[in-house]
């Protein structure tokens, strides 16, 4: 197996095995979770394929299997299933084990910090395609979901995202060459700010937020719809 595939496998193994935890019953959320991942994943695969085609980023053939979907290695396609699944697992675990956390201050601080920094990066680096798309999209999503719609679950999302930064930095660090001679995933210096966390481009933070936030949104909407249907049957 390729190194990229081993990374993907290591990311999913514990969330999957713990999905049958008696308190969380994460497997009972599979229908809404996989629906959300599929809907959002389709958009991100198109985005990923477009950026790969235009060499805004790319993949080192040394560390992938060589099986492609359009221009994307199969490992990259699996990334959009595995990483959201693992993060959604963390989200539901936090909500299940800590239902009464007071997170208003954290949610507001997180939202303001991400929106302000995202908009500033967008304005000052508007010619960088990765910076522009990732930072502007994440800012618009937070503005719409938190500041406009005032989603009650956003504070839990903020905490989940911060918790997931630890495994995110490990996984993305491996992908971007922190532990290898060459990166598995490379980025064009013409389309990023150039600020890196270790070997990880700063834009990856905003990109991952842009992927995870709409997944949680769809998941929560579908959960409410399912509960409503159950109540109507009673």
C-alpha positions in Angstrom: 0.0 0.0 0.0 1.1 3.6 -0.6 2.2 5.9 2.2 -0.8 8.1 1.6 -3.1 5.1 1.9 -1.5 4.1 5.2 -2.2 7.6 6.5 -5.8 7.4 5.5 -6.2 4.0 7.1 -4.6 5.2 10.4 -7.0 8.2 10.4 -10.2 6.1 10.2 -9.4 3.0 12.2 -10.1 4.3 15.8 -13.2 6.5 14.9 -14.7 3.5 13.1 -14.0 1.0 15.8 -15.4 3.4 18.5 -18.5 4.1 16.4 -20.3 1.4 18.3 -19.7 3.1 21.7 -22.8 2.4 23.9 -23.2 6.0 25.0 -22.8 7.8 21.6 -24.1 5.1 19.2 -22.3 7.0 16.4 -23.4 4.3 13.9 -27.0 5.5 14.3 -25.9 8.8 12.7 -24.4 7.1 9.6 -27.4 7.9 7.4 -27.2 11.7 8.0 -23.4 11.8 8.2 -22.7 10.0 5.0 -25.4 12.0 3.2 -23.7 15.2 4.4 -20.2 14.0 3.5 -21.4 12.9 0.0 -23.1 16.2 -0.8 -20.2 18.4 0.4 -17.6 15.9 -0.9 -18.8 16.2 -4.5 -18.2 19.9 -4.4 -14.7 19.6 -2.9 -13.7 16.8 -5.3 -14.6 19.1 -8.2 -12.6 21.9 -6.5 -9.7 19.6 -5.8 -9.7 18.3 -9.4 -9.7 21.8 -10.9 -6.8 23.0 -8.7 -4.9 19.8 -9.5 -5.5 20.3 -13.2 -4.2 23.9 -13.0 -1.2 22.9 -10.9 -2.2 24.9 -7.8 -1.4 21.8 -5.9 -0.5 18.3 -6.9 0.6 14.8 -5.7 3.9 13.1 -5.5 3.7 9.8 -7.5 6.3 8.3 -5.2 3.8 8.1 -2.3 0.5 7.1 -4.1 -0.8 3.9 -5.6 -1.3 5.2 -9.1 -5.1 4.7 -9.3 -6.9 7.9 -10.3 -10.4 9.3 -10.5 -10.0 12.0 -13.2 -6.8 13.8 -12.0 -7.1 12.7 -8.3 -5.3 9.7 -6.8 -7.7 7.3 -5.1 -6.1 8.2 -1.7 -7.1 11.8 -2.2 -10.7 10.8 -3.0 -10.8 8.7 0.2 -9.5 11.7 2.1 -12.9 13.4 1.6 -14.6 10.5 3.3 -12.2 9.6 6.0 -11.3 13.0 7.5 -14.9 14.3 7.7 -16.0 11.0 9.2 -13.3 11.2 11.9 -14.1 14.8 12.7 -17.9 14.1 12.8 -17.1 11.3 15.3 -15.3 13.8 17.5 -18.2 16.2 17.2 -20.8 13.7 18.3 -18.6 12.4 21.1 -18.2 15.9 22.5 -21.9 16.6 22.2 -22.8 13.3 23.8 -20.4 13.3 26.7 -20.4 17.0 27.4 -24.0 18.2 26.6 -24.0 21.1 29.1 -20.7 22.9 28.2 -20.9 26.7 28.3 -19.2 27.6 25.0 -20.7 30.9 24.0 -17.4 32.9 24.5 -15.4 30.3 22.7 -17.8 30.2 19.8 -17.8 34.0 19.4 -14.1 34.3 19.7 -13.5 31.5 17.2 -16.0 33.0 14.8 -14.6 36.6 15.0 -11.0 35.3 14.7 -11.6 33.1 11.7 -13.8 35.6 9.8 -11.5 38.6 10.5 -8.3 36.7 9.5 -10.0 35.1 6.6 -11.3 38.3 5.1 -7.9 40.1 5.6 -6.1 37.3 3.9 -8.6 37.3 1.1 -8.2 41.1 0.6 -4.4 41.2 0.8 -3.7 38.0 -1.2 -6.6 38.2 -3.7 -4.4 37.0 -6.6 -3.5 33.7 -4.8 -6.2 31.2 -5.8 -5.9 28.9 -2.8 -5.8 31.8 -0.3 -8.8 33.6 -2.1 -11.0 30.5 -2.3 -10.3 28.9 1.1 -10.3 32.0 3.2 -13.3 33.7 1.6 -15.4 30.6 1.6 -14.7 29.8 5.3 -15.5 33.5 6.2 -18.8 33.5 4.3 -19.9 30.2 5.8 -19.3 31.4 9.4 -21.0 34.7 8.7 -24.1 32.9 7.3 -24.3 30.1 9.8 -23.2 31.7 13.0 -23.8 35.4 12.7 -26.9 35.3 10.5 -28.6 32.0 11.2 -27.3 31.8 14.8 -27.0 28.0 14.6 -27.1 26.7 18.2 -24.7 23.9 17.5 -21.9 26.2 16.1 -20.2 26.5 19.5 -19.8 22.7 19.6 -18.4 22.9 16.0 -15.9 25.5 17.1 -14.7 23.2 20.0 -14.6 20.2 17.7 -12.5 22.0 15.1 -10.0 23.1 17.7 -9.8 19.6 19.2 -9.3 18.2 15.7 -6.4 20.6 15.0 -4.1 18.2 16.9 -4.7 15.1 14.6 -5.0 17.5 11.7 -1.5 18.9 12.2 -0.1 15.4 12.4 -1.9 14.1 9.3 -1.3 17.2 7.2 2.2 17.4 8.5 2.9 14.0 7.1 1.2 14.8 3.8 3.2 18.1 3.3 6.6 16.5 4.0 7.3 17.1 7.7 8.5 13.5 8.1 9.5 12.6 4.5 12.1 13.7 2.1 9.5 15.0 -0.3 5.9 16.1 0.3 3.1 13.8 -0.6 1.0 16.8 -1.5 2.7 19.9 -2.9 1.5 23.5 -3.3 2.3 26.1 -5.8 4.1 29.0 -4.0 2.3 31.4 -6.4 -1.1 30.6 -4.8 -0.4 30.5 -1.1 0.6 33.2 1.4 3.8 31.3 2.3 3.1 31.1 6.0 3.3 27.5 7.1 2.6 25.7 10.4 5.6 23.4 10.2 5.2 22.3 6.5 1.4 22.9 6.4 0.2 26.0 4.4 -1.9 28.3 6.5 -4.7 28.1 4.0 -5.3 24.4 4.9 -6.9 25.5 8.2 -9.5 27.5 6.3 -9.9 24.8 3.7 -10.7 22.2 6.3 -13.1 24.5 8.0 -14.9 25.2 4.7 -15.3 21.4 4.3 -16.4 20.5 7.8 -18.8 23.3 8.6 -21.3 22.6 5.8 -21.1 18.9 6.7 -22.2 19.6 10.2 -24.9 22.0 8.9 -26.4 19.3 6.7 -26.0 16.6 9.4 -27.9 18.8 11.9 -30.6 19.7 9.5 -31.2 16.1 8.5 -31.2 15.1 12.2 -33.9 17.6 13.0 -35.9 16.4 10.0 -35.6 12.8 11.2 -36.7 13.7 14.8 -39.6 15.6 13.4 -40.7 12.6 11.4 -40.4 10.3 14.4 -42.5 12.6 16.5 -45.2 12.8 13.8 -45.5 9.0 13.8 -46.1 8.9 17.5 
